[in-house]
Amino acid sequence: MPEFHELLKGYRRFREDSYPRQRDRYEKLVSEGQHPKLMIIGCSDSRVDPAQIFDVDPGEIFVVRNVAALVPPFETTPGLHGVSAALEFAVQVLQVRQIVVMGHGMCGGCKAALTQELHGSKPGEGGFIASWIHLLDDARAPVAEKFGTESREAEREMELAAVRTSIENLRTFPCVREKEDAGNLKLRGTFFAISEGVLYHLNQDSDEFEPID
């Protein structure tokens, strides 16, 4: 695993190669600001960087990453609503036209939600994670009933259910619902299978995930 000094080697390669090649793009992003038309909500997992998977240039996607790529439902209670704030900025300020939720295989957050291994943990000892993945409690029940909680098949079903849950929760936000109903915003669910290197897309008519060639 890279230490900080290894990261600096990468930074120097970026300065010597990537930045000069894309200098015009960076200058335009400075002078005109960012105008991405697509938002990706992904997992913080180090193996699933959306910019790498989609091979995009700087300024093309607005990315929010958290444990298990979750979107909480709309609420107005006091608190620190990081995902909601980013979503509001993307939809209302940047005027993105698409929001992509990207789950992935071997997701630790989804596995913890399925097994409830962190249930009852104190904050700082797993409690923050447990509270966050509580968002998947309703999705967990049918998965656990049908597949149990220990098999890889059960884990995959939980990972797919998490994407569906985030799509459903996106639609609880009035600004998202209004723009989708007006045809100005498209919601997409995707799943990246790390073991296969394959991206799956949620067909919202059939509610099934289909591989993308």
C-alpha positions as a printed NumPy array, in Angstrom:
array([[  0.   ,   0.   ,   0.   ],
       [  1.375,   3.468,  -0.849],
       [  2.79 ,   5.694,   1.845],
       [  2.463,   9.464,   1.534],
       [  5.855,   9.755,  -0.157],
       [  4.614,   7.307,  -2.816],
       [  1.6  ,   9.551,  -3.39 ],
       [  3.991,  12.451,  -3.937],
       [  5.727,  10.446,  -6.656],
       [  2.37 ,  10.131,  -8.35 ],
       [  1.768,  13.846,  -7.927],
       [  5.1  ,  14.593,  -9.609],
       [  4.176,  12.319, -12.528],
       [  0.907,  14.219, -12.774],
       [  2.76 ,  17.55 , -12.839],
       [  5.222,  16.327, -15.464],
       [  2.783,  14.526, -17.751],
       [ -0.978,  14.728, -17.137],
       [ -1.223,  18.382, -16.138],
       [  0.743,  19.749, -19.137],
       [ -1.348,  17.599, -21.493],
       [ -4.583,  18.932, -19.995],
       [ -3.455,  22.437, -19.136],
       [ -6.018,  24.031, -21.465],
       [ -8.794,  22.058, -19.797],
       [ -7.684,  23.134, -16.318],
       [ -7.414,  26.756, -17.388],
       [-10.928,  26.602, -18.789],
       [-12.204,  25.026, -15.574],
       [-10.611,  27.892, -13.652],
       [-11.937,  30.667, -15.878],
       [-15.406,  29.246, -16.51 ],
       [-15.941,  27.1  , -13.428],
       [-17.206,  23.529, -13.363],
       [-20.262,  22.48 , -15.352],
       [-20.579,  18.706, -15.033],
       [-23.865,  17.306, -16.281],
       [-23.627,  14.045, -14.389],
       [-23.416,  13.236, -10.694],
       [-22.133,   9.912,  -9.373],
       [-22.918,   8.676,  -5.889],
       [-20.411,   5.935,  -5.158],
       [-18.798,   4.032,  -2.33 ],
       [-15.666,   5.176,  -0.531],
       [-14.078,   1.775,  -1.195],
       [-10.555,   2.264,  -2.565],
       [-11.151,  -0.278,  -5.343],
       [-13.971,   1.547,  -7.107],
       [-12.893,   5.026,  -8.16 ],
       [-15.567,   6.319, -10.591],
       [-13.057,   8.48 , -12.484],
       [-10.964,   5.393, -13.244],
       [-13.862,   3.109, -14.073],
       [-15.471,   5.618, -16.448],
       [-12.148,   7.02 , -17.687],
       [-13.26 ,  10.655, -17.539],
       [-11.356,  13.935, -17.602],
       [-11.365,  16.563, -14.83 ],
       [-14.591,  18.534, -14.675],
       [-16.79 ,  15.87 , -16.293],
       [-18.412,  14.256, -13.256],
       [-19.487,  15.505,  -9.831],
       [-18.746,  12.724,  -7.343],
       [-19.953,  12.008,  -3.826],
       [-18.59 ,   8.925,  -2.059],
       [-19.607,   7.383,   1.244],
       [-19.957,   3.993,   2.915],
       [-22.019,   1.728,   0.608],
       [-22.97 ,   4.548,  -1.814],
       [-26.073,   5.363,   0.192],
       [-28.534,   8.216,  -0.18 ],
       [-30.61 ,   8.994,   2.927],
       [-34.267,   9.938,   2.464],
       [-35.223,  13.615,   2.38 ],
       [-35.649,  15.135,   5.816],
       [-35.539,  18.606,   7.319],
       [-34.503,  17.776,  10.874],
       [-31.453,  19.655,  12.204],
       [-28.183,  17.891,  11.576],
       [-25.206,  17.525,   9.296],
       [-26.621,  16.311,   5.998],
       [-23.523,  15.861,   3.841],
       [-25.032,  13.738,   1.07 ],
       [-28.176,  15.862,   0.948],
       [-26.1  ,  19.045,   0.682],
       [-24.033,  17.628,  -2.169],
       [-27.18 ,  16.413,  -3.915],
       [-28.824,  19.809,  -3.536],
       [-25.735,  21.515,  -4.96 ],
       [-25.564,  19.139,  -7.923],
       [-29.253,  19.385,  -8.79 ],
       [-30.021,  23.021,  -7.99 ],
       [-26.716,  24.796,  -8.652],
       [-24.856,  22.656, -11.189],
       [-28.095,  21.591, -12.864],
       [-26.868,  18.046, -13.548],
       [-28.986,  16.066, -15.989],
       [-28.223,  12.587, -14.651],
       [-27.538,  11.024, -11.254],
       [-25.84 ,   7.635, -11.205],
       [-25.792,   5.505,  -8.069],
       [-22.878,   3.072,  -8.316],
       [-22.743,   0.132,  -5.95 ],
       [-20.059,  -2.531,  -6.127],
       [-19.102,  -6.077,  -5.271],
       [-17.51 ,  -7.104,  -1.965],
       [-18.878,  -3.984,  -0.257],
       [-17.996,  -3.997,   3.431],
       [-20.808,  -1.623,   4.325],
       [-23.435,  -3.816,   2.687],
       [-21.989,  -6.927,   4.337],
       [-22.153,  -5.23 ,   7.733],
       [-25.764,  -4.244,   7.049],
       [-26.588,  -7.838,   6.119],
       [-24.887,  -9.516,   9.076],
       [-25.637,  -6.697,  11.551],
       [-22.171,  -7.329,  12.959],
       [-21.849,  -3.731,  14.152],
       [-25.262,  -3.579,  15.79 ],
       [-24.957,  -2.019,  19.234],
       [-21.447,  -0.676,  18.685],
       [-20.445,   2.627,  20.232],
       [-19.625,   5.685,  18.079],
       [-15.958,   5.525,  17.197],
       [-16.011,   1.738,  17.556],
       [-18.352,   0.961,  14.681],
       [-21.367,   2.897,  15.889],
       [-21.204,   5.6  ,  13.245],
       [-21.143,   2.95 ,  10.526],
       [-23.968,   1.012,  12.177],
       [-26.147,   4.136,  12.293],
       [-25.411,   4.91 ,   8.645],
       [-26.143,   1.433,   7.262],
       [-29.357,   1.417,   9.296],
       [-30.646,   2.948,   6.051],
       [-30.611,  -0.589,   4.626],
       [-32.705,  -2.249,   7.339],
       [-35.852,  -2.469,   5.189],
       [-33.897,  -3.782,   2.199],
       [-32.102,  -6.351,   4.375],
       [-35.204,  -8.198,   5.566],
       [-36.245,  -9.843,   2.262],
       [-32.625, -10.601,   1.356],
       [-31.943, -12.307,   4.679],
       [-35.216, -14.229,   4.496],
       [-34.501, -15.584,   1.012],
       [-30.716, -15.978,   0.987],
       [-29.646, -15.967,   4.633],
       [-26.819, -13.708,   5.79 ],
       [-23.625, -15.679,   5.268],
       [-23.384, -16.631,   1.585],
       [-21.729, -14.642,  -1.187],
       [-25.058, -14.767,  -3.036],
       [-26.705, -13.037,  -0.096],
       [-23.994, -10.373,  -0.074],
       [-24.484,  -9.709,  -3.798],
       [-28.235,  -9.394,  -3.367],
       [-27.678,  -6.955,  -0.499],
       [-25.32 ,  -4.891,  -2.658],
       [-27.899,  -4.692,  -5.434],
       [-30.664,  -3.889,  -2.95 ],
       [-28.589,  -0.988,  -1.645],
       [-28.52 ,   0.596,  -5.102],
       [-32.281,   0.247,  -5.412],
       [-32.72 ,   1.799,  -1.963],
       [-30.626,   4.826,  -2.877],
       [-32.606,   5.316,  -6.102],
       [-35.847,   5.191,  -4.106],
       [-34.506,   7.658,  -1.551],
       [-33.405,  10.067,  -4.277],
       [-37.033,  10.329,  -5.321],
       [-38.033,  11.507,  -1.841],
       [-36.227,  14.804,  -2.517],
       [-38.752,  17.281,  -3.981],
       [-36.183,  18.924,  -6.279],
       [-35.18 ,  15.534,  -7.687],
       [-38.739,  14.301,  -8.103],
       [-39.874,  17.502,  -9.81 ],
       [-36.986,  17.53 , -12.277],
       [-37.373,  13.828, -13.051],
       [-41.11 ,  14.23 , -13.636],
       [-40.397,  17.157, -15.973],
       [-37.885,  15.089, -17.943],
       [-34.948,  17.255, -16.889],
       [-33.219,  14.669, -14.705],
       [-32.506,  10.963, -15.196],
       [-31.743,   8.561, -12.335],
       [-29.616,   5.493, -13.02 ],
       [-28.531,   2.568, -10.895],
       [-25.273,   0.759, -11.634],
       [-23.184,  -1.959, -10.017],
       [-19.479,  -2.612, -10.595],
       [-18.424,  -6.216, -10.072],
       [-14.801,  -5.96 ,  -8.987],
       [-14.137,  -9.659,  -9.531],
       [-15.306,  -9.449, -13.15 ],
       [-14.388,  -5.887, -14.078],
       [-17.938,  -5.566, -15.42 ],
       [-20.443,  -2.753, -14.927],
       [-24.12 ,  -3.64 , -14.576],
       [-26.984,  -1.235, -15.266],
       [-30.34 ,  -1.319, -13.484],
       [-33.195,  -1.763, -15.939],
       [-35.89 ,   0.13 , -14.076],
       [-38.642,  -1.524, -16.112],
       [-37.675,  -5.038, -15.069],
       [-35.846,  -4.019, -11.851],
       [-32.975,  -6.289, -12.924],
       [-29.286,  -5.508, -13.321],
       [-27.935,  -6.177, -16.8  ],
       [-24.26 ,  -6.29 , -17.835],
       [-22.995,  -3.519, -20.099],
       [-20.81 ,  -4.631, -23.013]])
